[in-house]
Structures are given as structure tokens and as C-alpha cells.
Amino acid sequence: MTLSRRRFLQGAAAAGAAASVPFYINRAFAQDQTLRIYAWAGYFTDEMLSDFTQKTGIKATFTPYGTNDELMNSLRATDGSGFDVIMPTVDRVPGYVDYQLIQPLDTSRINWKGCLESAQSGSEVGGVIDDKRYFAPSDWGTEAIAYNTRYTDIDRTTLSYADLWNPDIGEGVTVRAHSALIGIGLWLESEGKLPRPLLDSFKTEEAMRANFDVILAEAIKHKDMVIQFWSTENEAQGAFRTNGALIGQTWDSTAFRLQSEGEPIAYGAPKEGALAWMEGFVIPQNAQNVDAVYELINWYYTPEAGAMFVKSTGYNSTAVGAEDLLPEATRQFFKDSYTQQDIDNLWWWPVQDPWYVALRNEYQDRYLSA
């Protein structure tokens, strides 16, 4: 069977076909106000916003952010006001609940037939808290290894996070500091060099510090190889495009966009497992146009909208039928980047509670300042 975006989640075929016409609730009321979308940079193109307005009659504005921390800090500063919908990763949702910044979804208003069934079940950890669902999955992607095929000699069959720190590359590495520490942790764990299982780092401060002291020491040993640290999509692309990066731990979208520009960039999952995440629609506590949010979700859960999202971002939509509408180049990137073994071996980000994020930022800052 041909590997596809759809097969990464078991049971996707059971999702069925998307409804040809989404069911819209309280559209007249929603049309009276503008929908304020706060999402990752590049997630809503003018084409998408125009299509949404054409299909629903609702005007929408899009404000971009670059990191999960930027999103969290913005909502905490405004007490969950200012926007009607946000798109965090599912592992960060419990933190928003702890700070009382978001509200549960009315699941009866969502056309779940348009969303991969397995994406729904796969987002229950983090997305469903105390039997209330806060998260409607929109997309998934990975963070793994992008590399310049012209100037590096990479063996895809043995690809490892350790390859980032091969001295032969010299000063030509780009990484995001906090997730680079996880990549190094997975590498060290595979060699039996961590005092505790890496996943224990997300459970207690004691385990986190025990592991991250070892991880940080290893990271600092190789820091002189980093030509640029990145924190946003544009920065990661710029590292390769203009700043001389030859290899990096990046999102799949970085490699996809560079490759689409003709850059000799390939993307692969290391043997320790590509870091995987899922994002989705979440409603802030003080959203003003909740009706329009459900219109947006149901619009997105159509093949056409899902395909527009994938073509814009390079990520993988949870909308049923989106894959069938993608250009061949987009589908080929997925096939070239992942084997079925890579998909089976994805390392899904665990729930990151606020205490973990605070400690993670502490170690990140120590890494950056070393």
C-alpha cells in the first residue's frame, strides 16, 4: 500500500467522506461581527480568508504569531481576550485550562465527519480535560532533520540526531534551542547515557533536572557548530537561504518551502524518532464571536479548505479528502521524507505542563547564554 499523509493515524479510513455542505449554526449572528483569528504565521492566506468569507459571508482577520510561548504570553496578558480562535499544539492545551484562558467546545456544533476520526481520538490526551473537549484538531507535522544535499554527505538509513553534531560539518547547524535539547536527549537516551527515561522529564522536576543537566552539558560541547538559532519559521528558512546553514533540526515545512524554491534541501526522520505535534482550533475564554469559530472549523473540515492549508504550509491537514486534492509535488515531498517505519516511530510531544515549560525555558536560556 502506498504511504500517504492519511496513513500516519490508524483508523483514518473509517472517518468516511466529508459532508458536501457543512452545517452552519447561527450564521446570521456570526456575519454581524468579524472573526479574529490568531494563528501561526503562514496558516491563513488571502485565498483561504477569501474562500471562507465567500462560503460563509463572515469577514475574518488574521494575526500571526511565531511560537507557542508568544501565543501563551499574549493570552495571559489579555486574560483570554482580543481574539476569537487560536491554534496551539495539543500538548500545551492543559496549561491554558490551568490559567482559565480557554473555554470548552460545544462538540455538537462541529461537523466531525469532516475530520479524520483517528485525529479526534489522537488528540484526546491534552485536548480533552475532565471530560470536556477544548481542541478540534487541524493539522500535524514533525520536527526532524533538514539538510543540504549538495554540501553534506548524509546516510538516510542511519540518520540520527547525532549527525547534527558531526565535526565534519563545522559551523553550519541551525536548531531551535529548547527542542534541540530534546533531540540531544533522544540521542543520549539511545546510547544509555541519560540517568532517567527522557519521558520522565515531563513528569517530575527531579527527573527533568537529572536528565537536562546531562543534556545541557552535551549541547554546550557542540554549541560552536551552531551558525544560527531559530524560533520561527522565517528564521529557520533564513538560516539555510542566507546564513549558510548546511543541516538543521527544523519543522517539515521549512524543508518543504525551501525545496519548493529549488533549494537542494532534503528532510528525514532520525532513527530516534521525529518530534511530532498536532495543532488545532481552541476558543479563548473571552472570545466575542464564538458562532463564527464553529463556522471556521466546519469550513476547514472540507477537502478544499484542508488542501489549501497544506499547499500554504506544507503541514498535514486533518480534513478528510484534502490529500486527494494536493499537487503531486506536495505528495511527493511526504513520500520522500518518511518511510512507514518513520511514521510508526514518531515521537509525539507529551503534555507540557506550565512547570515543565518554565524549567525548559531555564535550560534553554542557559544553553543560549553559554
C-alpha positions, 0 to 999 in steps of 0.5 A: 500500500502506498504511504500517504499523509492519511496513513500516519493515524490508524483508523483514518479510513473509517472517518468516511467522506466529508459532508458536501455542505457543512452545517452552519449554526447561527450564521446570521449572528456570526456575519454581524461581527468579524472573526479574529483569528490568531494563528501561526504565521503562514496558516491563513492566506488571502485565498483561504480568508477569501474562500471562507468569507465567500462560503460563509459571508463572515469577514475574518482577520488574521494575526500571526504569531511565531511560537507557542510561548508568544501565543501563551504570553499574549493570552495571559496578558489579555486574560483570554481576550482580543481574539476569537480562535487560536491554534496551539499544539495539543500538548500545551492545551492543559496549561491554558485550562490551568490559567482559565484562558480557554473555554470548552467546545460545544462538540455538537456544533462541529461537523466531525465527519469532516475530520479524520476520526483517528485525529479526534481520538489522537488528540484526546490526551491534552485536548480533552480535560475532565471530560470536556473537549477544548481542541478540534484538531487541524493539522500535524507535522514533525520536527526532524532533520533538514539538510543540504544535499549538495554540501553534506554527505548524509546516510538516510538509513542511519540518520540520527540526531547525532549527525547534527553534531558531526565535526565534519560539518563545522559551523553550519547547524541551525536548531531551535534551542529548547527542542534541540535539547530534546533531540540531544536527549533522544540521542543520549537516551539511545546510547544509555547515557541519560540517568532517567527515561527522557519521558520522565522529564515531563513528569517530575522536576527531579527527573527533568533536572537529572536528565537536562543537566546531562543534556545541557552539558552535551549541547554546550560541547557542540554549541560552536557548530551552531551558525544560527538559532531559530524560533520561527519559521522565517528564521529557520528558512533564513538560516539555510537561504542566507546564513549558510546553514548546511543541516538543521533540526527544523519543522517539515515545512521549512524543508518543504518551502525551501525545496519548493524554491529549488533549494537542494534541501532534503528532510528525514526522520532520525532513527530516534524518532521525529518530534511530532505535534498536532495543532488545532482550533481552541476558543479563548475564554473571552472570545466575542464571536464564538458562532463564527469559530464553529463556522471556521472549523466546519469550513476547514473540515472540507477537502478544499479548505484542508488542501489549501492549508497544506499547499500554504504550509506544507503541514498535514491537514486533518480534513478528510479528502484534502490529500486527494486534492494536493499537487503531486509535488506536495505528495511527493515531498511526504513520500520522500521524507518518511518511510512507514517505519518513520511514521510508526516511530514518531515521537509525539510531544507529551503534555507540557505542563506550565512547570515543565515549560518554565524549567525548559525555558531555564535550560534553554536560556542557559544553553543560549547564554553559554 
